[in-house]
């Protein structure tokens, strides 16, 4: 398989033992441009190495689409993964935030947005020649096992990357998409305040998010508790669901706070 100049240049840094891996702005810009080209678009992105950002970020400034990354963060990713594809996958994730319109209103980032970007990174890296392990390397090394309201846990993110990579592989091979969840197995739709994603609980008690390809990604667990209530474990948080399907969080002062609701799923 033909290697790009970018990958070769970084590999050279890796094989020279004493030299720590790094990603200079030119190499990062080249990588971003190749990612965008593999999406069939013109590369109108500004790429900046900046210590103002802790990891990597996509934002719009003066009507320009910017991707900024912390060079020390990227060097650490490259060092711990020993593959240049880890840097490409981090950048591809940020490119996706632009392409999917998430930079228009950055205050409303949802967990599903992160998974959609992860999925894209796996998809586009397949087209660029990466093996699945290479696509997963960065998230395996730096992902957090605990989810937050904006960032899903590592296991969900790795699954999203895998699904994107697998979808691209199937597309290349003329195969249909991966089989999707059985809609008959879905029992509830779950929504949270300030989160436009819709999650679903299936009859096995898995709480899943569906990406555009309707592939489920596991984010939590729902189990019966008491006579007509449920315990909901979602992204490392515990909630309870009452008989009217309202989802509650207990505050530190013991005052319950409604954070969402479930409703029976009807096809
Ligand atoms: Zn992101």
Boltz pocket constraint, residues with backbone or C-beta under 6 A from the ligand:
constraints:
  - pocket:
      binder: B
      contacts: [[A, 93], [A, 97], [A, 114], [A, 117]]
      max_distance: 6.0
